Amino acid sequence: MPSYSNRPSMRSPFETQVHFLTELARAGVDALRRLSELNLQLARQLNDDAINATRALVSCNDPFQLAALAARAAEPAIDHLRSYQRQRGDVLSGARPDLARGAGAPQVLSRPGAGSAAGPDSQQAPHHQPE
């Protein structure tokens, strides 16, 4: 069975598809890298917040003040979670335009009449005729 990439009529669409899939993979890996960095940053911040809250609670001498102290100690963690959610949304929404840019070229070729005046089916018809 001959390779489609060696046929002149299929070379351009095949290269376009390979380019699209390569860009899609790059955008996906980049988004995952940014999300991983963001998750690691959040884990470090929450760990630090938990250590600071524990230290504050252990050093408290008045048991009636523990609830107020715990509420104050939770504020940095809540702020970090809000910041994390905002940054995660920015990363995920930033991945969409990257994918849309990469998807632009194949969509042009997949529309009827975009490849030639006769349409994309005219290029594939000779390959499917019985011999």
N, C-alpha and C positions, 0 to 999 in steps of 0.2 A: 504494500500500500504506500503510495508516494506521500511524502510529507507536504502538508498544505503550505508550509512556509517557503518551499522551493518553487512553487508555482507563481509566475509573475502576477497573475490576476488576484491571488490571495495574499501576496506579500505585504502590501500596504495595510489592508484591514488587520492582518495578523500582527504586524508591528504596532499598529495602533492599539490593539487589544492588550498586547504585552506591556506597552507603555502605560496604559490605563491601570492595569493590575499592579504594575510596579509602583505607580504613584499612589494607588489606593493602599497598598501595603505600607509604603513609607508614611503616609498620613496616619494610618492606624497605629503603627509602631511609635510614631512621635507623640500621638495623643496618649498612648499607654505609658510612655516614658514620663510625660508631664503629670499624668494622674498618679503614677507611682511616687514621683518626687513630692507631690502634694500630700499624698497619704503618709509618707514617711515624715514630712514636716509636721503634720497634724499629730501623729503618734508621739513625736518628741515633745511637742508643746503640751499635749494632754498629760504625758508622763511628768513633765516639770510641774504642771499645775497640780497634779495629784500629790506630788512630793511636798510642794509648798503648802497645800491645804492640810496635809497630814501633820506637817510641822506646826502649823498654826493651831490645829485642834489639840495636839499633844501639849503644847505650851500653855493652853488655856487653863486657868485655875478655877474659874467660876463655871460650874455645870449649867447654870441658867443662861449663860452666854454662848453655849455651844451651837445652838440652832442659828443664832444671828451670825456667828463666826463662820459656820458652814455655808450659809447663804452668800456671804461676802467672798468666801474662798471659791465658790462655784462660778462667780462672775467671769474670771478670766477664761475658764474652760468654755463657757457659753459663748463668749466673744470669739474665741478661736474656732468654735464650731460654725458660727455664722460666717466668719471670714472664709473658712474652708468651703462651705456651701456656695458662696459667691464665686470663689476662685474655680471651683469644680464646674460650675455653670459656664464660666468664661472659657475654660479649657474645652468643654464639650461643644459649646456653640462655636468656638474657634475652629474646631475640627470640621464642621459642616462646610464652611467656605473652601477649605483646602480640598475636600472631597469633590465639591462642586466644580472647582477649577480643573481637577483631574478628569472629571466626568464629562467635561464640555466637548472634547474631541470625539469620543466614541458616539455621543448622541448625534452629532452632526452626520456621521457616517451611517447611522442606523435609520435615519429618516428616509422615507421613500423619495427618490429623485435627487438626493443630496450627492450621490456619487457620480451620477451621469444623467443625461436627459432620459435614457431608457430605464433608469432605476437600478437598484442593486440586484434584482432577480436576473437581469440580463447577463450579469457576470457569472452567476452560479449555474445557469441552465445547462451549459455544455458539460459540466462535470457530473450531472445526474442523468444523462441520456444513456440508455442501454447500449452496449457494444455489440 
